[in-house]
Amino acid sequence: MQKRKKEKEPEKQSQFQIFWRMFRKNKLAVAGLVVLLLIILAAIFADFITPYYPEEQNLAGAFISPNASHWFGTDEFGRDIYTRVIYGARQSLVIGFGAVALAMVIGCVLGLISGYYGGAVDAFLMRIMDIIMAIPSMLFAIAIVAALGSNLRNLLIAIALSKIPNYARIMRASVMSVKQMEYVTSAKVLGVSNLRVILGDILPNSFSPIIVQATLGVAFSILTAAGMSFLGLGIQPPTPEWGNMISTAKNYIREFPYMTIFPGAAIMVTILALNLLGDGLRDALDPKLRY
């Protein structure tokens, strides 16, 4: 009798392999990731890919239309707009990722405490979040910057504080769902400390919605920073930042529209890439769509 060949069992995939398999199916999300990485690399290596200094003035070369020497043209002080757009990415990305990181850390801690312990602690923390959310985020950020002063640090803090409630509420909702699971109950019965239960069992299984929200939050932070700089409450000239570049260029929009087109396009492309990436992460992290 011929021995039956053993059928090969399908190899078990890690969580990351499953995530990546789902993520790469979304071509638009992959394109968004690639574009975002290119923007980040351009910001990091701006010194090597730009031909001029971002604050270098040449009044004799002011208002030059885009050409071979100045790909995006020059502004009213003869500064190369291409160089300033690339360097401006540094400011926007630092604010975007920095504000989200700060808001996410504080919001997740508050959400974990509120969702896990519940009761009076939950009520107290959520009422504070409700008060912050009742104030329009842009107005809240403007008030903080007006009180502390217009600079990169204060702008980052202002945007982060306005977005803490979003992460706190998302984390709270996830924790309240996860803490009802059997493995959490078993850990409590075995006498595992609350801190170990929160960090070892609840947090890893509650973090997926936060990742998606953080990706979209970076886009919001960049837009908010650009809007505040446009109003004169963000990064101040001559430091290049997309919002203050558009604010300065608005005075010349009829005669030299390219001065607003290129920094505006930089904002649009970055936000679009982040939104596409966020959509892809949402689908890839959704367990209902994995199989």
Backbone as JSON, one array per atom type, in Angstrom:
{
  "sequence": "MQKRKKEKEPEKQSQFQIFWRMFRKNKLAVAGLVVLLLIILAAIFADFITPYYPEEQNLAGAFISPNASHWFGTDEFGRDIYTRVIYGARQSLVIGFGAVALAMVIGCVLGLISGYYGGAVDAFLMRIMDIIMAIPSMLFAIAIVAALGSNLRNLLIAIALSKIPNYARIMRASVMSVKQMEYVTSAKVLGVSNLRVILGDILPNSFSPIIVQATLGVAFSILTAAGMSFLGLGIQPPTPEWGNMISTAKNYIREFPYMTIFPGAAIMVTILALNLLGDGLRDALDPKLRY",
  "N": [[0.84, -1.19, 0.0], [0.48, 2.14, -0.85], [1.94, 4.81, 0.85], [0.12, 7.42, 2.11], [0.61, 10.72, 1.17], [1.5, 13.19, 3.4], [-0.51, 15.93, 3.89], [0.46, 19.25, 3.52], [0.4, 21.43, 6.16], [-1.1, 24.62, 6.38], [1.03, 27.38, 6.76], [1.34, 29.18, 9.78], [0.58, 32.54, 10.13], [2.09, 35.53, 11.31], [0.78, 38.27, 13.31], [1.63, 40.67, 12.18], [2.26, 39.9, 9.56], [-0.26, 39.17, 8.62], [-1.52, 41.64, 8.83], [0.06, 43.15, 6.99], [-0.42, 41.8, 4.62], [-3.13, 42.37, 4.2], [-3.0, 45.14, 4.1], [-1.39, 45.8, 1.85], [-3.03, 45.1, -0.22], [-4.62, 47.23, -0.68], [-4.12, 49.48, -2.94], [-4.13, 52.26, -3.13], [-3.65, 53.02, -0.51], [-1.06, 52.04, -0.15], [0.23, 53.65, -2.01], [-0.18, 56.13, -0.77], [1.39, 55.73, 1.54], [3.94, 55.51, 0.39], [4.26, 58.07, -0.78], [4.14, 59.66, 1.52], [6.43, 58.75, 2.9], [8.38, 59.64, 1.1], [8.07, 62.4, 1.35], [8.8, 62.73, 4.03], [11.48, 61.86, 3.93], [12.49, 63.81, 2.2], [12.25, 66.06, 3.82], [14.0, 65.39, 5.89], [16.48, 65.19, 4.57], [16.8, 67.7, 3.5], [18.92, 69.52, 3.35], [20.58, 68.45, 1.45], [19.23, 68.2, -0.93], [18.36, 70.59, -1.82], [19.12, 73.59, -3.57], [19.65, 76.1, -2.5], [19.83, 78.34, 0.38], [17.2, 78.45, 2.77], [16.47, 80.95, 3.82], [17.87, 82.75, 2.42], [18.29, 85.8, 0.83], [17.72, 87.59, -2.24], [17.3, 90.3, -3.63], [17.47, 91.29, -6.19], [16.65, 89.2, -7.67], [13.93, 88.83, -7.3], [10.54, 87.66, -7.54], [10.74, 85.85, -9.71], [9.58, 83.77, -12.23], [8.77, 80.21, -12.29], [11.53, 78.28, -13.36], [14.45, 76.73, -14.89], [16.48, 77.2, -13.05], [15.2, 78.01, -10.73], [12.94, 76.05, -9.62], [10.35, 76.29, -8.54], [10.06, 78.98, -8.71], [10.69, 82.34, -7.38], [10.26, 84.32, -4.35], [9.02, 87.46, -2.92], [11.33, 88.42, -1.83], [13.3, 87.31, -3.26], [13.86, 84.73, -2.53], [14.31, 81.23, -2.9], [11.56, 79.34, -3.76], [11.1, 76.6, -3.99], [13.11, 75.53, -2.31], [12.26, 76.59, 0.13], [9.77, 75.37, 0.42], [10.51, 72.68, 0.74], [12.04, 72.82, 3.11], [10.04, 73.81, 4.7], [8.48, 71.58, 5.07], [9.67, 70.3, 7.18], [8.92, 71.76, 9.49], [6.12, 71.48, 9.42], [5.76, 68.67, 9.55], [7.0, 68.05, 11.98], [5.32, 69.39, 13.77], [2.9, 68.09, 13.14], [3.36, 65.24, 13.69], [4.49, 65.44, 16.23], [2.52, 66.77, 17.82], [0.44, 64.91, 17.67], [1.65, 62.66, 18.86], [2.03, 63.57, 21.5], [-0.64, 64.18, 22.27], [-1.75, 61.64, 21.97], [-0.39, 60.02, 23.85], [-1.09, 61.22, 26.35], [-3.9, 61.18, 26.12], [-4.4, 58.41, 25.81], [-3.54, 57.36, 28.27], [-5.35, 58.61, 30.03], [-7.73, 57.57, 28.98], [-7.37, 54.8, 29.4], [-7.32, 54.66, 32.23], [-9.85, 55.71, 32.84], [-11.63, 53.98, 31.45], [-11.0, 51.47, 32.56], [-11.26, 51.58, 35.39], [-13.69, 52.94, 35.8], [-16.79, 54.18, 37.23], [-16.69, 56.86, 39.61], [-14.24, 57.94, 38.91], [-14.18, 57.62, 36.13], [-16.41, 59.21, 35.42], [-15.55, 61.76, 36.28], [-13.19, 62.26, 34.74], [-14.19, 62.08, 32.11], [-16.02, 64.19, 32.05], [-14.32, 66.36, 32.11], [-13.1, 65.99, 29.64], [-15.33, 66.4, 28.04], [-15.79, 69.13, 28.44], [-13.53, 70.26, 27.22], [-13.92, 69.38, 24.6], [-16.18, 70.79, 23.98], [-15.34, 73.25, 23.25], [-14.46, 74.78, 20.23], [-11.85, 73.27, 18.37], [-9.9, 74.73, 16.91], [-10.28, 77.32, 17.91], [-9.65, 76.85, 20.58], [-6.94, 76.16, 20.37], [-5.94, 78.56, 19.33], [-6.4, 80.29, 21.48], [-4.63, 79.27, 23.39], [-2.12, 79.62, 22.15], [-2.14, 82.38, 21.86], [-1.94, 83.1, 24.5], [0.47, 81.93, 25.37], [2.37, 82.56, 23.43], [3.74, 82.9, 20.09], [5.28, 80.33, 18.72], [7.13, 77.38, 17.7], [7.09, 75.36, 19.71], [4.97, 76.12, 21.44], [2.83, 76.14, 19.66], [2.71, 73.44, 18.97], [2.06, 72.32, 21.48], [-0.44, 73.53, 21.9], [-2.07, 72.48, 19.83], [-1.92, 69.77, 20.47], [-3.17, 69.64, 23.03], [-5.77, 70.31, 22.35], [-6.64, 68.03, 21.08], [-6.56, 65.88, 22.78], [-8.99, 64.85, 24.05], [-10.17, 63.3, 21.97], [-8.55, 60.99, 21.65], [-8.67, 60.0, 24.24], [-11.38, 59.3, 24.53], [-11.72, 57.37, 22.51], [-9.91, 55.38, 23.33], [-11.03, 54.77, 25.85], [-13.51, 53.65, 25.11], [-12.64, 51.35, 23.77], [-11.27, 50.0, 25.81], [-13.34, 49.47, 27.64], [-14.73, 47.6, 26.22], [-12.84, 45.53, 25.82], [-12.12, 44.78, 28.43], [-14.12, 43.15, 29.29], [-13.61, 40.69, 28.3], [-12.82, 37.13, 28.5], [-10.15, 36.4, 29.05], [-9.14, 38.58, 30.39], [-10.71, 38.64, 32.69], [-9.9, 36.19, 33.77], [-7.22, 36.73, 34.34], [-7.51, 38.61, 36.39], [-8.74, 37.01, 38.35], [-6.66, 35.28, 38.93], [-5.07, 36.88, 40.38], [-3.45, 38.78, 39.21], [-1.82, 41.91, 39.01], [-3.41, 45.14, 38.69], [-2.0, 46.95, 37.08], [-0.4, 45.29, 35.47], [-2.39, 43.89, 34.13], [-3.61, 45.96, 32.69], [-1.47, 46.93, 31.07], [-0.46, 44.61, 29.89], [-2.58, 43.02, 28.9], [-4.92, 44.53, 28.23], [-4.2, 47.03, 26.95], [-2.61, 46.29, 24.53], [-4.62, 45.09, 23.02], [-6.38, 47.08, 22.55], [-5.44, 49.01, 20.96], [-5.59, 49.33, 18.19], [-7.7, 51.05, 17.02], [-6.67, 53.5, 17.86], [-4.32, 53.81, 16.4], [-5.25, 54.23, 13.79], [-6.73, 56.59, 14.2], [-4.64, 58.26, 14.96], [-3.14, 58.51, 12.61], [-4.9, 59.95, 10.94], [-5.08, 62.1, 12.6], [-2.6, 63.35, 12.41], [-2.8, 64.54, 9.91], [-4.85, 66.39, 10.44], [-3.52, 67.99, 12.34], [-1.45, 69.13, 10.86], [-2.92, 70.66, 9.05], [-4.19, 72.4, 10.86], [-1.98, 73.73, 11.98], [-1.0, 75.0, 9.68], [-3.17, 76.67, 9.14], [-3.19, 78.33, 11.43], [-0.69, 79.53, 11.22], [-1.13, 80.9, 8.88], [-2.85, 82.82, 9.83], [-1.13, 84.25, 11.3], [-0.44, 83.35, 13.81], [1.15, 81.21, 14.18], [4.1, 79.54, 13.17], [6.58, 81.92, 12.71], [7.6, 84.17, 10.06], [11.08, 84.79, 9.18], [11.22, 82.0, 9.04], [10.65, 79.13, 7.17], [7.45, 77.86, 6.55], [4.59, 76.09, 5.53], [2.05, 77.28, 5.89], [2.59, 80.0, 6.66], [3.94, 80.78, 4.4], [1.95, 80.78, 2.44], [0.33, 82.73, 3.55], [1.93, 85.05, 3.29], [2.19, 85.1, 0.53], [-0.35, 85.62, -0.38], [-0.8, 88.27, -0.88], [0.18, 88.66, -3.37], [-1.2, 87.13, -5.13], [-2.62, 87.45, -7.52], [-0.84, 88.52, -9.45], [1.4, 86.83, -9.21], [0.72, 83.89, -9.03], [1.95, 81.43, -8.61], [3.32, 81.53, -6.24], [1.59, 80.89, -4.2], [0.53, 78.5, -5.09], [2.41, 76.34, -4.98], [3.26, 75.9, -2.17], [0.66, 75.43, -1.24], [-0.03, 73.17, -2.72], [1.77, 71.38, -1.62], [0.73, 71.04, 0.98], [-1.75, 69.91, 0.3], [-1.03, 67.48, -1.0], [0.32, 66.13, 1.04], [-1.68, 65.87, 3.02], [-3.55, 64.35, 1.6], [-2.08, 61.99, 1.19], [-1.81, 61.1, 3.84], [-4.51, 60.68, 4.53], [-5.23, 58.63, 2.74], [-3.48, 56.66, 3.65], [-4.48, 56.36, 6.24], [-7.04, 55.31, 5.7], [-6.3, 52.85, 4.6], [-5.0, 51.63, 6.79], [-7.13, 51.45, 8.56], [-8.78, 49.54, 7.29], [-7.03, 47.35, 7.16], [-6.57, 46.76, 9.81], [-8.98, 45.97, 10.73], [-10.57, 43.28, 12.06], [-12.74, 41.95, 10.94], [-12.45, 42.05, 8.22], [-10.33, 40.5, 7.53], [-10.42, 37.86, 6.73]],
  "CA": [[0.0, 0.0, 0.0], [1.24, 3.39, -0.91], [1.71, 5.71, 1.97], [-0.47, 8.7, 1.74], [1.46, 11.88, 1.43], [0.93, 14.11, 4.37], [-0.82, 17.26, 3.38], [1.16, 20.33, 4.22], [-0.46, 22.34, 6.89], [-0.8, 26.01, 6.06], [1.89, 28.04, 7.74], [0.69, 30.2, 10.57], [1.13, 33.87, 9.89], [2.1, 36.44, 12.46], [-0.17, 39.37, 13.2], [2.15, 41.65, 11.24], [2.12, 39.35, 8.2], [-1.67, 39.29, 8.26], [-1.77, 43.08, 8.61], [0.71, 43.62, 5.76], [-1.13, 41.19, 3.49], [-4.35, 43.13, 3.98], [-2.69, 46.54, 3.78], [-0.86, 45.97, 0.49], [-4.11, 44.93, -1.19], [-5.15, 48.56, -0.95], [-3.06, 50.16, -3.71], [-4.12, 53.69, -2.81], [-2.99, 53.17, 0.79], [0.38, 51.85, -0.38], [0.7, 54.88, -2.68], [-0.12, 57.15, 0.27], [2.56, 55.45, 2.38], [5.15, 55.84, -0.38], [4.34, 59.53, -0.89], [4.46, 60.19, 2.85], [7.83, 58.46, 3.16], [9.19, 60.54, 0.28], [8.01, 63.74, 1.97], [9.61, 62.67, 5.26], [12.89, 61.81, 3.52], [12.85, 65.13, 1.67], [12.41, 66.97, 4.96], [15.21, 65.01, 6.63], [17.68, 65.44, 3.76], [16.6, 68.97, 2.79], [20.21, 70.17, 3.13], [21.29, 67.85, 0.32], [18.42, 68.18, -2.17], [17.97, 71.96, -2.17], [20.3, 74.32, -4.06], [19.82, 77.4, -1.83], [19.44, 78.42, 1.78], [15.78, 78.84, 2.79], [16.28, 82.35, 4.2], [18.8, 83.55, 1.61], [17.58, 86.8, 0.04], [18.36, 88.14, -3.43], [16.28, 91.24, -4.08], [17.56, 91.45, -7.65], [16.01, 88.04, -8.31], [12.59, 88.66, -6.75], [9.4, 87.39, -8.43], [11.12, 85.1, -10.91], [8.67, 82.65, -12.47], [9.46, 78.92, -12.29], [12.44, 78.02, -14.48], [15.42, 75.67, -14.63], [17.28, 77.55, -11.88], [14.28, 78.08, -9.6], [11.86, 75.19, -10.08], [9.07, 76.83, -8.1], [10.14, 80.43, -8.77], [11.18, 83.03, -6.18], [9.26, 85.17, -3.69], [9.24, 88.9, -2.98], [12.69, 88.71, -1.38], [14.21, 86.56, -4.11], [14.16, 83.43, -1.93], [13.88, 80.11, -3.73], [10.35, 78.76, -3.17], [11.3, 75.14, -3.88], [13.89, 75.3, -1.1], [11.43, 76.92, 1.3], [8.73, 74.34, 0.54], [11.13, 71.48, 1.29], [12.35, 73.09, 4.51], [8.77, 73.98, 5.4], [7.98, 70.26, 5.43], [10.2, 69.96, 8.51], [8.08, 72.38, 10.51], [4.78, 70.9, 9.39], [5.8, 67.29, 10.01], [7.31, 68.05, 13.41], [4.08, 69.75, 14.46], [1.9, 67.04, 12.93], [3.67, 64.02, 14.43], [4.73, 65.77, 17.64], [1.25, 67.05, 18.49], [-0.31, 63.65, 17.77], [2.31, 61.81, 19.85], [1.73, 64.1, 22.83], [-2.07, 63.98, 22.54], [-2.03, 60.21, 22.04], [0.12, 59.5, 25.12], [-1.94, 61.71, 27.45], [-5.26, 60.69, 25.91], [-4.48, 56.97, 26.06], [-3.45, 57.15, 29.72], [-6.64, 58.99, 30.62], [-8.74, 56.61, 28.52], [-7.16, 53.53, 30.09], [-7.76, 54.8, 33.62], [-11.3, 55.93, 32.85], [-12.34, 52.78, 31.02], [-10.73, 50.3, 33.4], [-11.77, 51.74, 36.76], [-15.08, 53.34, 35.74], [-17.31, 54.85, 38.41], [-16.47, 58.29, 39.8], [-13.04, 58.32, 38.13], [-14.62, 57.72, 34.74], [-17.29, 60.38, 35.29], [-14.76, 62.98, 36.44], [-12.3, 62.46, 33.59], [-14.96, 62.31, 30.89], [-16.6, 65.52, 32.08], [-13.25, 67.27, 31.7], [-12.97, 65.83, 28.19], [-16.5, 67.03, 27.44], [-15.59, 70.58, 28.49], [-12.55, 70.61, 26.19], [-14.53, 69.14, 23.29], [-17.22, 71.79, 23.74], [-14.68, 74.42, 22.66], [-13.9, 74.47, 18.9], [-10.43, 72.96, 18.51], [-9.09, 75.83, 16.39], [-10.38, 78.41, 18.87], [-8.91, 76.43, 21.76], [-5.51, 76.27, 20.05], [-5.62, 79.99, 19.18], [-6.37, 80.87, 22.82], [-3.4, 78.84, 24.06], [-0.98, 80.28, 21.5], [-2.2, 83.81, 22.19], [-1.5, 83.26, 25.9], [1.86, 81.48, 25.56], [3.27, 83.14, 22.44], [3.77, 82.2, 18.79], [6.5, 79.62, 18.33], [6.9, 75.97, 17.36], [6.74, 74.58, 20.9], [3.63, 76.48, 21.92], [1.87, 75.69, 18.66], [2.61, 71.99, 19.12], [1.31, 72.06, 22.72], [-1.83, 73.97, 21.73], [-2.78, 71.52, 18.99], [-2.01, 68.51, 21.21], [-4.17, 69.74, 24.09], [-7.11, 70.35, 21.77], [-7.01, 66.72, 20.52], [-6.51, 64.83, 23.8], [-10.27, 64.16, 24.26], [-10.45, 62.3, 20.93], [-7.85, 59.74, 21.96], [-9.17, 59.5, 25.52], [-12.69, 58.66, 24.34], [-11.54, 56.15, 21.71], [-9.28, 54.38, 24.19], [-12.01, 54.37, 26.87], [-14.48, 52.75, 24.5], [-11.96, 50.08, 23.49], [-10.98, 49.35, 27.08], [-14.59, 48.98, 28.22], [-15.08, 46.39, 25.48], [-11.83, 44.48, 26.02], [-12.03, 44.32, 29.83], [-15.16, 42.15, 29.52], [-13.17, 39.42, 27.73], [-12.55, 36.09, 29.49], [-8.76, 36.35, 29.47], [-8.94, 39.65, 31.37], [-11.33, 38.16, 33.92], [-9.04, 35.13, 34.31], [-6.03, 37.36, 34.92], [-7.9, 39.21, 37.67], [-8.99, 35.92, 39.29], [-5.36, 34.72, 39.31], [-4.39, 37.82, 41.24], [-2.53, 39.65, 38.47], [-2.02, 43.31, 39.4], [-4.13, 45.97, 37.72], [-1.06, 47.54, 36.12], [-0.02, 44.25, 34.5], [-3.57, 43.6, 33.31], [-3.8, 47.08, 31.78], [-0.38, 47.04, 30.1], [-0.2, 43.35, 29.21], [-3.75, 42.4, 28.27], [-5.91, 45.46, 27.69], [-3.62, 48.01, 26.02], [-2.29, 45.77, 23.19], [-5.84, 44.73, 22.29], [-7.23, 48.27, 22.41], [-4.65, 50.06, 20.33], [-5.82, 49.45, 16.74], [-8.41, 52.28, 16.64], [-5.81, 54.65, 18.13], [-3.37, 53.93, 15.28], [-5.97, 54.85, 12.68], [-7.02, 57.97, 14.59], [-3.39, 59.02, 14.98], [-2.78, 58.82, 11.22], [-5.76, 61.05, 10.52], [-4.79, 63.24, 13.47], [-1.44, 64.06, 11.87], [-3.32, 65.39, 8.83], [-5.55, 67.51, 11.07], [-2.55, 68.86, 13.0], [-0.75, 69.9, 9.82], [-3.87, 71.67, 8.57], [-4.38, 73.4, 11.92], [-0.75, 74.52, 12.06], [-0.96, 75.87, 8.51], [-4.19, 77.7, 9.31], [-2.77, 79.29, 12.44], [0.41, 80.3, 10.65], [-1.74, 81.82, 7.91], [-3.43, 83.91, 10.61], [-0.06, 84.95, 12.0], [-0.33, 82.84, 15.17], [1.96, 80.0, 14.18], [5.52, 79.76, 12.89], [6.74, 83.28, 12.2], [8.65, 84.39, 9.06], [11.37, 84.18, 7.88], [11.27, 80.54, 9.06], [9.69, 78.63, 6.18], [6.37, 76.95, 6.94], [3.64, 76.18, 4.43], [0.98, 78.24, 6.19], [3.04, 81.4, 6.59], [4.3, 81.06, 3.01], [0.71, 81.14, 1.75], [-0.11, 84.01, 4.11], [2.71, 86.11, 2.67], [1.99, 85.1, -0.92], [-1.71, 86.01, -0.75], [-0.77, 89.65, -1.36], [0.65, 88.69, -4.75], [-1.8, 85.97, -5.77], [-3.06, 87.76, -8.89], [0.31, 88.71, -10.34], [2.35, 85.71, -9.12], [-0.04, 82.83, -8.36], [2.79, 80.27, -8.27], [3.8, 81.67, -4.86], [0.63, 80.19, -3.33], [0.21, 77.18, -5.63], [3.33, 75.28, -4.58], [3.06, 75.5, -0.77], [-0.68, 74.86, -1.11], [0.02, 71.8, -3.26], [2.49, 70.55, -0.64], [-0.24, 70.71, 2.03], [-2.77, 69.02, -0.26], [-0.46, 66.15, -1.26], [0.61, 65.51, 2.34], [-2.96, 65.5, 3.67], [-4.13, 63.26, 0.82], [-1.31, 60.78, 1.48], [-2.16, 60.66, 5.19], [-5.88, 60.17, 4.51], [-5.19, 57.32, 2.06], [-2.82, 55.74, 4.57], [-5.42, 56.09, 7.33], [-8.08, 54.39, 5.21], [-5.7, 51.52, 4.47], [-4.78, 51.09, 8.12], [-8.43, 51.1, 9.13], [-9.24, 48.28, 6.69], [-6.11, 46.26, 7.48], [-6.65, 46.43, 11.24], [-10.33, 45.52, 11.05], [-10.57, 41.81, 12.03], [-13.87, 41.45, 10.12], [-12.07, 42.05, 6.81], [-9.08, 39.77, 7.36], [-10.58, 36.51, 6.19]],
  "C": [[0.87, 1.24, 0.0], [0.87, 4.26, 0.28], [1.13, 7.01, 1.46], [0.46, 9.84, 2.11], [0.74, 12.81, 2.4], [0.7, 15.48, 3.74], [-0.12, 18.31, 4.23], [0.16, 21.25, 4.91], [-0.09, 23.78, 6.54], [0.03, 26.66, 7.16], [1.12, 29.13, 8.47], [1.39, 31.54, 10.34], [1.07, 34.7, 11.16], [1.07, 37.54, 12.23], [0.31, 40.41, 12.21], [2.02, 41.18, 9.8], [0.68, 39.45, 7.72], [-2.02, 40.74, 7.96], [-1.18, 43.54, 7.27], [0.03, 43.05, 4.52], [-2.39, 41.96, 3.16], [-4.04, 44.56, 3.52], [-2.25, 46.7, 2.33], [-1.89, 45.69, -0.6], [-4.71, 46.27, -1.59], [-4.07, 49.4, -1.63], [-2.99, 51.64, -3.38], [-3.43, 53.93, -1.46], [-1.49, 53.0, 0.66], [0.97, 53.09, -1.05], [0.81, 56.02, -1.67], [1.08, 56.98, 1.17], [3.84, 55.84, 1.67], [5.33, 57.36, -0.47], [4.73, 60.15, 0.44], [5.92, 59.94, 3.2], [8.75, 59.36, 2.35], [9.22, 61.95, 0.86], [8.88, 63.78, 3.23], [11.09, 62.66, 4.93], [13.36, 63.15, 2.96], [13.08, 66.12, 2.79], [13.7, 66.67, 5.72], [16.48, 65.42, 5.87], [17.56, 66.73, 2.95], [17.93, 69.67, 2.47], [20.9, 69.68, 1.86], [20.52, 67.94, -1.0], [17.93, 69.57, -2.56], [19.21, 72.77, -2.54], [20.59, 75.63, -3.32], [19.53, 77.27, -0.34], [18.01, 78.96, 1.86], [15.54, 80.31, 3.11], [17.21, 83.29, 3.42], [18.02, 84.51, 0.7], [18.43, 87.28, -1.14], [17.35, 89.07, -4.1], [16.31, 91.45, -5.58], [16.86, 90.31, -8.37], [14.62, 87.78, -7.79], [11.57, 88.43, -7.86], [9.82, 86.78, -9.76], [10.17, 83.91, -11.06], [9.45, 81.34, -12.48], [10.29, 78.71, -13.55], [13.43, 76.95, -14.07], [16.23, 75.94, -13.37], [16.44, 77.57, -10.6], [13.01, 77.32, -9.99], [10.48, 75.7, -9.7], [9.04, 78.35, -8.13], [10.73, 81.02, -7.49], [10.1, 83.95, -5.62], [9.66, 86.64, -3.75], [10.63, 89.31, -2.52], [13.73, 87.94, -2.2], [14.6, 85.2, -3.53], [13.57, 82.31, -2.78], [12.7, 79.4, -3.08], [10.46, 77.25, -3.03], [12.05, 74.8, -2.59], [13.04, 75.53, 0.14], [10.31, 75.9, 1.49], [9.31, 73.07, 1.17], [11.46, 71.67, 2.77], [11.08, 73.28, 5.34], [8.15, 72.66, 5.81], [8.47, 69.86, 6.82], [9.29, 70.5, 9.61], [6.71, 71.69, 10.58], [4.76, 69.47, 9.93], [6.12, 67.19, 11.49], [6.06, 68.38, 14.21], [3.06, 68.62, 14.35], [2.16, 65.81, 13.79], [3.88, 64.3, 15.91], [3.45, 66.0, 18.41], [0.44, 65.77, 18.68], [0.32, 62.74, 18.82], [1.98, 62.26, 21.27], [0.27, 63.87, 23.21], [-2.4, 62.51, 22.74], [-1.58, 59.64, 23.38], [-0.79, 59.92, 26.27], [-3.35, 61.14, 27.33], [-5.4, 59.21, 26.22], [-4.4, 56.65, 27.54], [-4.78, 57.47, 30.39], [-7.74, 58.01, 30.23], [-8.61, 55.26, 29.19], [-7.67, 53.59, 31.53], [-9.28, 54.89, 33.7], [-12.06, 54.66, 32.51], [-12.17, 51.6, 31.95], [-11.39, 50.42, 34.77], [-13.23, 52.16, 36.79], [-15.5, 54.17, 36.95], [-17.04, 56.34, 38.44], [-15.26, 58.78, 39.01], [-13.41, 58.54, 36.68], [-15.47, 58.97, 34.54], [-16.5, 61.68, 35.35], [-13.91, 63.26, 35.21], [-13.09, 62.77, 32.32], [-15.66, 63.67, 30.89], [-15.56, 66.58, 31.69], [-13.07, 67.21, 30.19], [-14.14, 66.5, 27.46], [-16.34, 68.55, 27.39], [-14.63, 71.01, 27.39], [-13.16, 70.45, 24.8], [-15.61, 70.14, 22.96], [-16.65, 73.06, 23.12], [-14.15, 74.04, 21.29], [-12.38, 74.34, 18.97], [-9.53, 74.09, 18.02], [-9.11, 77.0, 17.37], [-9.6, 78.1, 20.14], [-7.41, 76.59, 21.55], [-5.09, 77.74, 19.93], [-5.5, 80.64, 20.56], [-5.07, 80.52, 23.54], [-2.18, 79.54, 23.48], [-0.96, 81.77, 21.82], [-1.71, 84.06, 23.61], [-0.02, 82.95, 26.07], [2.85, 82.13, 24.61], [3.35, 82.27, 21.19], [5.16, 81.62, 18.53], [6.16, 78.15, 18.14], [6.43, 75.18, 18.58], [5.32, 74.86, 21.36], [2.54, 76.05, 20.95], [1.64, 74.19, 18.77], [1.78, 71.64, 20.37], [-0.16, 72.4, 22.55], [-2.64, 72.96, 20.92], [-2.96, 70.2, 19.74], [-3.1, 68.56, 22.27], [-5.59, 69.72, 23.54], [-7.59, 68.98, 21.27], [-6.96, 65.59, 21.54], [-7.85, 64.13, 23.98], [-10.58, 63.09, 23.22], [-9.82, 60.96, 21.27], [-8.34, 59.14, 23.28], [-10.49, 58.76, 25.33], [-12.57, 57.37, 23.53], [-10.94, 55.04, 22.55], [-10.25, 53.89, 25.26], [-13.0, 53.37, 26.3], [-13.86, 51.38, 24.23], [-11.71, 49.3, 24.78], [-12.24, 48.75, 27.69], [-15.07, 47.73, 27.5], [-14.14, 45.24, 25.8], [-11.86, 43.93, 27.44], [-13.13, 43.31, 30.18], [-14.74, 40.76, 29.0], [-12.75, 38.43, 28.84], [-11.1, 36.11, 29.97], [-8.43, 37.46, 30.47], [-9.52, 39.23, 32.72], [-10.47, 37.09, 34.59], [-7.81, 35.7, 34.98], [-6.34, 37.98, 36.27], [-8.1, 38.13, 38.73], [-7.68, 35.34, 39.8], [-4.54, 35.69, 40.15], [-3.37, 38.71, 40.55], [-2.85, 41.11, 38.81], [-2.73, 44.09, 38.3], [-3.2, 46.54, 36.66], [-0.66, 46.53, 35.05], [-1.19, 43.89, 33.59], [-3.75, 44.7, 32.26], [-2.75, 47.07, 30.68], [-0.19, 45.75, 29.28], [-1.36, 42.79, 28.43], [-4.66, 43.41, 27.56], [-5.32, 46.4, 26.64], [-3.31, 47.44, 24.65], [-3.53, 45.46, 22.36], [-6.8, 45.9, 22.11], [-6.59, 49.33, 21.53], [-4.94, 50.27, 18.84], [-6.57, 50.72, 16.35], [-7.57, 53.54, 16.86], [-4.84, 54.88, 16.98], [-4.04, 54.64, 14.11], [-6.25, 56.32, 12.98], [-5.77, 58.83, 14.56], [-2.97, 59.41, 13.56], [-3.61, 59.99, 10.7], [-5.5, 62.3, 11.35], [-3.58, 64.03, 13.0], [-1.88, 65.01, 10.76], [-4.02, 66.61, 9.42], [-4.56, 68.49, 11.69], [-1.8, 69.72, 11.99], [-1.65, 70.99, 9.28], [-4.07, 72.78, 9.6], [-3.16, 74.31, 12.02], [-0.65, 75.49, 10.89], [-1.97, 77.0, 8.63], [-3.8, 78.75, 10.32], [-1.6, 80.14, 11.97], [-0.11, 81.31, 9.62], [-2.33, 83.04, 8.62], [-2.38, 84.7, 11.38], [0.15, 84.49, 13.42], [0.52, 81.58, 15.28], [3.44, 80.31, 14.02], [5.68, 81.11, 12.2], [7.83, 83.35, 11.12], [9.88, 85.0, 9.74], [11.48, 82.66, 7.89], [10.24, 79.99, 8.09], [8.71, 77.64, 6.78], [5.25, 77.16, 5.94], [2.56, 77.21, 4.68], [1.44, 79.68, 6.08], [3.52, 81.78, 5.2], [3.06, 81.49, 2.21], [0.2, 82.49, 2.24], [0.62, 85.18, 3.47], [2.38, 86.24, 1.19], [0.6, 85.59, -1.33], [-1.77, 87.45, -1.28], [-0.39, 89.75, -2.83], [-0.03, 87.61, -5.6], [-2.25, 86.24, -7.21], [-1.89, 87.84, -9.85], [1.23, 87.49, -10.38], [1.68, 84.54, -8.39], [0.81, 81.63, -7.95], [3.28, 80.33, -6.82], [2.86, 80.98, -3.87], [0.38, 78.76, -3.8], [1.1, 76.1, -5.03], [3.25, 74.94, -3.09], [1.67, 74.92, -0.51], [-0.74, 73.43, -1.61], [0.74, 70.87, -2.29], [1.56, 70.13, 0.49], [-1.24, 69.68, 1.5], [-2.24, 67.61, -0.44], [-0.19, 65.42, 0.06], [-0.66, 65.03, 3.02], [-3.6, 64.34, 2.93], [-3.41, 61.95, 1.11], [-1.67, 60.23, 2.86], [-3.58, 60.08, 5.25], [-5.95, 58.8, 3.84], [-4.56, 56.27, 2.97], [-3.77, 55.37, 5.71], [-6.52, 55.13, 6.92], [-7.54, 52.97, 5.09], [-5.46, 50.86, 5.81], [-6.09, 50.65, 8.76], [-8.92, 49.75, 8.61], [-8.35, 47.11, 7.11], [-6.2, 45.83, 8.93], [-8.04, 45.96, 11.66], [-10.39, 43.99, 10.96], [-11.67, 41.22, 11.17], [-13.48, 41.31, 8.65], [-10.85, 41.2, 6.54], [-9.25, 38.45, 6.65], [-11.73, 36.48, 5.2]]
}
